[in-house]
Amino acid sequence: MRALSVLVPFALLATALPAYAGSITIEGRGEVRAAPDMATIMSGVTTQGATAREALDANTAAMTELIASLKEAGIEARDIQTSGFSVNPNYVYSDARDELGYTLPPRINGYQVANSVTVVVRDLEELGAILDKSVTVGANTVNGVSFSVADPAELLNEARKAAFADARAKAELYAEVAGAGLGDLESISESQNYGSPQPYAMYARAEVAQSADVPVEAGELTFAITVNVAWDLDNSAD
C-alpha cells in the first residue's frame, strides 16, 4: 500500500503537465507583382576639348540645355540631382623609346569632361519622350533606366500575409504527419526581396535629329517577403 500511495501522485502529475514534442521552424514565401509607376534614369553629357577649360565650357552649355529641357518636359527640380562630374586628360601612348631603351611616358592630348544627373520620371507615359528629347538637346550618355513603385507599403503587406500563410500551411502539414499540433508561436523573422527589370545602358550621339519617342516597356515588378516562423509542437491532444 505504501508503494501504491507513492506512485499515484507521480501518475497524476504526468497527466497534468502538457506534453511537447519539441518545436518546428518553417520558411514561408509570399510574392506580389505590380506594374511600376515611376522610373529613374541617369543622363549626362561627355565633351572633349584641347584644354580643360574648353571641354568644361562645352559641357556646361550642353548640360544647361539638358536640365532646362527636362524642366520644360515637366520634371520638377526635386527630381533632378547631379550624380557625377569628372575632368580627365586624354592620354596618347606611344611605342617609341628613349636613348636608354625605356618606353616614353604618355602625353596629354586634350581633356574630357563628363557630367551626369539622376532624373526621376513620375509619369511613365512621358518616359520615352523625355529620353528622346534628352538626346536631341545634347545628352550623349544614358547610363541606366530602372523602374519602381513610389509607395510599395501595401504591396509588401500583402506579400507578408501570403508568406505567413505559406509558412503556417507547411507547419500544420508537418505537425499532422508527426502526430502533433501547433502550439504557441515562438518567433517570426522576415527578409525582403525586391525584383525589378535590371537597369540597362544606352548610348547615343548628340547630333541625333528629329525621331520618334524611344519605345519603353515597363513590365512588372516583384515584391517578395520570406519569413521564418517557429512554433512549439504540442502532442497533448493525443
C-alpha positions in Angstrom: 0.0 0.0 0.0 2.8 2.4 0.7 4.3 1.7 -2.8 0.9 2.4 -4.4 0.5 5.7 -2.4 3.8 6.9 -3.8 3.2 6.0 -7.4 -0.3 7.6 -7.7 0.9 11.3 -7.2 3.6 10.8 -10.0 0.9 9.4 -12.3 -1.4 12.3 -11.6 1.5 14.8 -12.2 2.3 13.2 -15.6 -1.2 13.7 -16.8 -1.5 17.2 -15.5 1.6 18.5 -17.4 1.4 19.4 -21.2 3.5 17.2 -23.4 5.6 18.8 -26.0 7.4 17.1 -28.9 9.8 20.0 -29.5 9.5 22.9 -31.9 9.3 23.5 -35.6 10.7 26.3 -37.8 9.3 26.8 -41.3 10.2 29.2 -44.1 7.3 30.8 -46.0 7.4 32.9 -49.1 4.8 35.5 -50.3 5.1 37.3 -53.6 3.1 40.1 -55.2 3.6 41.5 -58.7 2.7 45.0 -59.7 3.3 47.5 -62.6 5.8 50.3 -61.7 4.6 53.9 -61.6 7.9 55.7 -61.8 11.3 55.4 -63.4 14.8 56.7 -62.7 17.3 57.5 -65.4 20.9 58.6 -65.4 21.5 61.1 -68.2 24.6 63.1 -69.0 27.0 64.8 -71.4 30.6 64.0 -72.2 32.6 66.6 -74.1 36.1 66.9 -75.4 38.4 69.9 -75.7 42.0 70.8 -76.4 42.1 72.3 -72.9 40.2 71.5 -69.7 38.6 74.9 -69.9 37.4 74.4 -73.5 35.9 70.9 -72.6 34.2 72.3 -69.5 32.7 75.3 -71.3 31.2 73.0 -73.9 29.9 70.6 -71.3 28.4 73.4 -69.2 26.5 74.7 -72.2 25.1 71.3 -73.1 24.2 70.4 -69.5 22.4 73.7 -69.0 20.3 73.0 -72.1 19.6 69.4 -71.0 18.4 70.5 -67.5 16.3 73.2 -69.0 14.7 70.7 -71.4 13.9 68.3 -68.5 12.2 71.0 -66.6 10.2 72.1 -69.7 9.1 68.4 -70.0 7.5 68.6 -66.5 10.3 67.2 -64.4 10.4 69.0 -61.0 13.6 70.4 -59.7 13.5 68.0 -56.7 13.6 65.1 -59.2 16.9 66.3 -60.9 20.1 65.6 -59.0 23.7 65.9 -60.1 25.2 62.4 -59.7 28.6 62.6 -61.4 31.2 65.1 -62.5 34.7 64.5 -63.8 37.5 66.2 -65.7 40.2 63.9 -67.1 43.1 64.2 -69.5 43.2 62.1 -72.7 46.5 60.3 -72.9 48.2 59.2 -76.0 50.5 56.2 -75.6 53.5 55.5 -77.9 55.8 52.6 -78.6 58.7 55.0 -79.0 61.7 54.6 -76.6 64.4 57.0 -75.4 68.1 56.5 -75.9 68.2 54.1 -73.0 65.5 51.9 -74.4 62.8 53.0 -72.0 59.2 53.5 -73.2 58.3 57.1 -73.4 55.6 58.3 -71.0 52.2 59.1 -72.4 51.4 62.6 -73.4 48.2 64.6 -72.8 46.2 65.1 -76.0 43.2 67.1 -74.8 40.7 66.8 -72.0 37.3 65.1 -71.3 34.6 66.4 -69.1 31.6 64.3 -68.0 28.6 65.5 -66.1 25.5 63.4 -65.3 22.2 63.8 -63.5 19.8 61.3 -61.9 16.3 62.1 -63.1 13.1 60.7 -61.5 10.2 60.4 -64.0 6.8 60.1 -62.2 4.7 59.9 -65.4 5.8 56.8 -67.3 3.8 57.8 -70.3 6.3 60.6 -70.8 9.5 58.5 -70.3 10.0 57.7 -74.0 9.6 61.4 -75.0 12.0 62.5 -72.2 14.7 60.1 -73.3 14.3 61.2 -76.9 14.4 64.9 -76.0 17.4 64.5 -73.7 19.4 63.0 -76.6 18.2 65.6 -79.0 19.4 68.6 -76.9 22.8 67.1 -76.2 22.8 64.2 -73.8 25.2 61.6 -75.3 25.1 59.0 -72.5 22.1 57.5 -70.7 23.7 55.1 -68.2 20.6 53.3 -67.0 16.9 53.1 -66.7 15.2 51.5 -63.7 11.6 51.2 -62.6 10.0 51.3 -59.2 6.8 51.8 -57.2 6.6 55.1 -55.3 4.8 53.6 -52.3 5.2 49.8 -52.0 4.0 49.5 -48.4 0.6 47.9 -49.3 2.2 45.5 -51.7 4.7 44.4 -49.1 2.0 43.9 -46.6 0.1 41.6 -49.0 3.3 39.7 -49.5 3.8 39.3 -45.7 0.3 37.9 -45.4 0.9 35.4 -48.1 4.3 34.4 -46.7 2.9 33.8 -43.2 0.0 31.7 -44.6 2.5 29.7 -46.6 4.6 29.0 -43.5 1.6 28.0 -41.4 0.2 25.7 -44.0 3.6 23.9 -44.2 3.9 23.8 -40.4 0.4 22.3 -40.0 1.2 19.6 -42.5 4.5 18.6 -40.8 2.8 18.7 -37.4 0.0 16.4 -38.6 2.5 13.9 -40.1 4.4 14.0 -36.8 1.2 13.3 -34.9 1.2 16.6 -33.1 -0.4 20.1 -33.3 0.9 23.6 -33.5 1.4 25.1 -30.1 2.4 28.7 -29.1 4.1 30.9 -31.7 7.8 31.3 -30.8 9.3 33.7 -33.3 8.9 35.4 -36.7 11.7 36.9 -38.8 11.5 38.3 -42.3 13.6 39.3 -45.3 12.6 41.3 -48.3 13.3 40.5 -51.9 12.7 43.2 -54.4 12.9 42.2 -58.1 12.8 44.6 -61.0 14.0 44.8 -64.6 17.7 45.5 -64.4 19.0 49.0 -65.5 20.4 48.9 -69.0 22.9 51.2 -70.6 22.0 53.3 -73.6 24.4 55.3 -75.8 23.6 57.9 -78.4 25.2 60.6 -80.5 24.4 64.2 -79.6 23.7 65.1 -83.2 20.6 62.9 -83.4 17.9 64.9 -85.2 14.1 64.5 -85.2 13.0 61.0 -84.3 10.1 59.1 -82.8 9.8 58.7 -79.0 12.0 56.0 -77.5 10.0 52.8 -77.1 9.8 51.9 -73.4 8.3 48.7 -71.8 7.9 49.0 -68.0 6.8 45.4 -67.4 6.1 44.4 -63.8 8.0 44.4 -60.5 8.1 41.6 -58.0 7.7 42.3 -54.2 8.6 39.2 -52.2 8.8 38.5 -48.5 10.4 35.5 -46.9 9.5 34.7 -43.3 10.9 32.2 -40.8 8.3 31.2 -38.3 8.8 28.9 -35.3 6.1 27.2 -33.2 6.0 24.8 -30.3 4.8 21.3 -31.2 2.0 20.2 -29.0 1.1 16.5 -28.7 -1.2 16.9 -25.7 -4.2 16.2 -27.9 -3.1 12.6 -28.5 
